[in-house]
């Protein structure tokens, strides 16, 4: 094998490895996006649940102010 053939083979192997890394990065990006969506949904659910579980305060009316 000549030096030129060796370098071509090495370049081809490295290109294939780079493509594999790009694919893995795309998968990781999708996983991060999914995780962020799930975290946003969980936060919304927590806020909604928290709002529903808080007792509502009685509102003072004009009549109540006149009694004081």
Phi and psi in degrees as a GROMACS rama.xvg file:
@    title "Ramachandran Plot"
@    xaxis  label "Phi"
@    yaxis  label "Psi"
@TYPE xy
-81.8008  165.961  UNK-2
-61.0881  -40.3706  UNK-3
-62.504  -44.9801  UNK-4
-63.7859  -39.8471  UNK-5
-62.417  -45.3346  UNK-6
-64.8292  -38.5189  UNK-7
-64.739  -42.6341  UNK-8
-64.8049  -41.6235  UNK-9
-65.4795  -41.1491  UNK-10
-62.3449  -41.8104  UNK-11
-63.9627  -42.2448  UNK-12
-64.8405  -41.8037  UNK-13
-67.6261  -36.5759  UNK-14
-63.8074  -41.4334  UNK-15
-64.5173  -39.5294  UNK-16
-65.7269  -40.2182  UNK-17
-62.2895  -42.0359  UNK-18
-62.1155  -40.8023  UNK-19
-62.1104  -43.6195  UNK-20
-63.8846  -38.379  UNK-21
-62.4709  -42.5826  UNK-22
-63.7855  -42.4444  UNK-23
-64.1543  -37.9093  UNK-24
-64.5056  -40.554  UNK-25
-61.4399  -42.324  UNK-26
-63.0729  -44.0319  UNK-27
-63.0214  -41.3965  UNK-28
-60.5474  -41.8713  UNK-29
-65.2098  -39.4521  UNK-30
-64.8193  -40.3836  UNK-31
-65.5618  -43.3592  UNK-32
-61.7908  -42.3832  UNK-33
-64.4723  -42.9938  UNK-34
-61.63  -42.0964  UNK-35
-63.9177  -41.063  UNK-36
-63.0829  -42.9157  UNK-37
-64.852  -41.176  UNK-38
-64.2152  -40.7429  UNK-39
-62.9143  -42.6918  UNK-40
-64.2967  -40.6364  UNK-41
-65.0333  -39.8372  UNK-42
-65.7503  -43.0325  UNK-43
-61.9541  -43.4221  UNK-44
-62.0576  -42.4377  UNK-45
-62.7145  -43.4118  UNK-46
-64.006  -43.2747  UNK-47
-63.5603  -45.0221  UNK-48
-64.2044  -40.5394  UNK-49
-64.6501  -42.9875  UNK-50
-64.1642  -39.1687  UNK-51
-71.3231  -28.1889  UNK-52
-88.1805  -10.9215  UNK-53
-78.2927  132.064  UNK-54
-68.928  139.084  UNK-55
-79.8621  139.85  UNK-56
-81.1831  141.676  UNK-57
-66.1245  137.974  UNK-58
-91.8943  136.071  UNK-59
-81.3403  138.56  UNK-60
-102.076  173.975  UNK-61
-60.2699  -36.249  UNK-62
-62.6477  -41.113  UNK-63
-61.0865  -39.3887  UNK-64
-67.0675  -35.4868  UNK-65
-69.2843  -25.3127  UNK-66
-77.1382  -21.575  UNK-67
